[in-house]
Amino acid sequence: MKKTFKTLKFPIICILFVCVFIACDKDYNVLDSDVLGDENANFKTNDSLFPVLAYNKKLDSLQINRLGSTAAATSVNNLLGVYKDPAYGLTKASIVAQIVPNTYNPNFGESPVVDSVVFTIPYYNTLVEYDTDSNPVYRLDSLFGNTDASIKLTVYRSDYFLRDYDPNNTDGTVQNYFSNGSSTVNTALNGTSVIRFDDHIVDVNTPIFEDDDFVPSNSPIVTTVGEDDEAVSTTSTPAFRELLDNDYWKATIIDKQDDPVLSNANNFKNYFRGLYFKAEANSADGNMILLNLSSTNSNITIYYTSGEENSRTQGNYVLNFSGNLNILNTYVNEYTIPLANGDKVLGDEELHLKGTEGSMAVVELFSGKVDCDGDGIVDMDAIDCFKQTYRQTDDDGNYVKNPLTQRFLLKKLINEAQLILTEKDNLPTDGSEDFHKYDRIYAYNIEDNSTTIDYTIDQTKNTADPLNSNIISLGQRDSDGKFKIRLTEYLTNILHTDSIKDETPTKLGLVLSNNVNYTDTAEILESQDEVTAVPRASILSPRGTIIYGTNQAVPADNQLQLKIFYSEAK
């Protein structure tokens, strides 16, 4: 037997937004029926579809400071490089960051001479194996794009002062910076003006570092101290490790001994305001890497010797990146797909999930009206029909509550509820079969920017391996290009409580994420709609994918669906 909920709120899509009860489903099995047999079970199982509406939300003016790839407040991560997504086009990511000394009021001794200046930023990596000579072989874990395509990387000294606090607020509000990816140059927004970082280079003709053909290397770093028989070599994991100009850092730091600029953090930040890592494309392709600048091993170290001629001593002075407030990304987008806000009435054919300053999808559960009682008239809100279908009622048609818990009693139990997403066929992959294999889609509550209940209670959380974390609540991409977002407890909670007003559809946000463990959200500057923040992990994900939406032009088998498997007494 089949029961259909007809909807005529939007006549064009009335056939598609239906609620169907199906006698059985091969994808879902109930233990009681399997063991006892259908004729002996005291309940029956079925499934149904409820109407959903999905549309695109173009993202811009996203918070780009205090970004991380983990929940640790001290971990700050930023993208650097050029990435060509085969579906969306090119994104360039640059970094602006403060550095501060590890100590103040230094004493460099008598007649200090700079021996070397080493600039180091470790790469995220995994030890894969050892070669035949017992040398370690590493894989770079957060390198995106064409690893054979170089970029132009230049690091300048910046004279733009990155503020800790917003001067327009007197309550100690932290100063946030926001993306401006539609610009053709590296810019950011501070809430009142546009910052053009190319206009804040101290000396454009004398960069701190430059490499016209930069490609991150997975080779280990070998450091040798001493000479001949006294030489001692150590091996460390792959990193950006470069020698800088000795004379520049002697004049800039060592010669400032006893100067107030080295006496405290405020003075130093005003004197040496930061570094500007500028990434530029060498071709229509490139590479992009995720860096942890807040690592204790990310620094500029000045090695020097000082003292009298026959009794000179060695020392070093370390400049660290200042932490999670004053490091920010800039994005310049050259998209081949024009991103735009979607159709909130009919829904979109394609849902564009693109990281950095890209796009997300909004999903309205129980959208529109349905024919709940089968009389051929579409006259009930889908959310009301959902409650009426699953909740117990008394003789007067009122919902019944448990007198102790004050939770509504149910006549049907949700065994499983899934938001089923299907990836678009024939997405460009630049020839890689596995290009989209490792994509993860993260769902969150738009109303309060929180995780879903199903995510919170998911026992498969894996802090060491985000790719295989929360695989029950956030299903991984299967071989057919489908994702299943579990909403079982989310919907059950709606049934048991009055958490949702009847006139307000439930809205979820969908984004692409490199790390579904990292759920903190970043503010959208002066948002004009219900989406006020996005997961920070999505801003650090350069990749994108395309999901079929709910518009009538999409074949029914590919449409985004809300499917509920349930049990009820016979």
Phi, psi and omega in degrees: 000142183235133176243130185240133173263114180271144179229132180236017180301320176234098190308326184296328186249020186296327182287329187281324182267082182236165176238112190244132172259124185246143187295322180207165181214127185290341183276352185222128181236145178250130186300319184299317181291323180293321184280314186271338188090145184302326184286343182256347181288145180266009175215164178237157181241155181199182174216161181213158175246136174243150186292141175226157177230130182229137181210164185276151173231111177290135183255131172206169180053050181268144178299126186240005171253163182058041176272144179219167175248358176224173180282354181290125184296336183271356181264116180242128184232147182214147176272144178219124175137200183231126183232129177254110173277128185298338179265325191254334182109204194264139171230132175249130181240124176240170186227140170238129187213145171274154169231149179222152179292156175281342175218159179241166184052054183288154172241104183275000178086189183273133177050056181292141178234130179281123179272319178196158175230121186244126179256119186229131170222110181295149174262147169295131186208166174226134175286118185269313183192182171243139181281185185295340177261016179066023176271140181290144176242126186246156170243134175279123189277334187236044177253123185246153174092205183273107184290351177263352182264127182272165172231166172266122180240124178231134177246120180249160166279130182257145175252015176275128182273114177277114186278147174281323187231151181283116182291345180274358177236139182262003184260018178077025180294133179294142177283119174256152176239151190229153185286158178212058191292347179284347177289156179271354178230171183286112180223165175213161177250140177247011180101339179231339184206170177259130179259121178256106190288337175294340178275000184238030175273129183295312179215100185295337181273352181229076179290157176292322180206146173208144177211115183284346182224064185273128173223124178301136183255142176268008180286142176292157179268123178252121181244128181243129178243132181094176182229155176052234184291341181267001182290133178234124182251140175234150181243132178232169185291163183303145182199158164286112184220112186224147174275135179252173185288122183297314185297321181298314184283336173293315181290326186279325186240300188299317182287355179267012176305136181074000176277141179303339183295339178257014186271334180200171186295317182298316180295319182293316181297328178284331180280304180248097194279346175149181178243145179240107178271109183255118179258131179229151182277139172266341183205197178278009182225182179170185177232153179220139183229147176268126183244143174255087182289340181278357176300144178296342179267001175267111185192172167246120182247124179261115177263131184216163171234151181208169178113185180289163189304319184265001182217051182280145181241155181261148177207172175214154179229126189250132174250117182259155171287141201281357177115200195275359180266321195244045169227129182219155175263151165238150179232140171236117185255135174233069187282140174271341173258119178290120180271138183207160173295145189269189183269109182279358179258307183260350184079167182256153175288319181240138175253118185267109177255103185228129181283192189054227174266082187236251186206153176226178177239144173252130180242120176261110178284147179055051183272133174089191181250157181221164171270094188278328185260003175076020181268006179086000181249126179274100190219009182230137173301140183300325180293323177292320179296320178301312180294317181295326182289329188253337183271150173286146177232156176271188184295338180267004179084009179273146178292142184258134179249152169289123185296336181275313185267344184060027175259142181295139177276148185246144174261344173231139181253132178281116176277323181198137175230133186225137166266113187258121182245141179238126179289146181297141178292148171057039173296139177295137184229006184056032174086002181262119180295332185263013188303316182260005185299325187259010177295140172238141177249127182252133179248138180216160179283121181289325186302316182233013177057038182250169175284161174283161178299319182298322176295317185298322184264004182295121183275001181262016178300131182230101185292335182274342186219084183302330181300326182249029180257148177051047185279351174276310182283329180235085185301144178284160178299127179266181186293342179264007180075029180251147174239141177237115178265118185279129181231026185300304181288330179299313180284324178299322178295324176298318182292322185281338187231175174260043186286345182233130176289143185300326186274358184245112178295150175284133183239131176242150173255141177240128178224161172272138186221139172277342185213096182287353175284336185265106190248001178300149182247155179247141184291147168258128184293121175049052179302140182255007179216195187287343178274104184254348181203158177228153177301133182297329180300327180290331178290335180265010178252111183282345188276172179212160172215172181231128181247143175294142181261212185242006179295150184299338181288345181278130176305142187305323183293337183260348184297148172298132186228150168250110185244131183239124172261132186219165174235147175211156180293146178285000000 
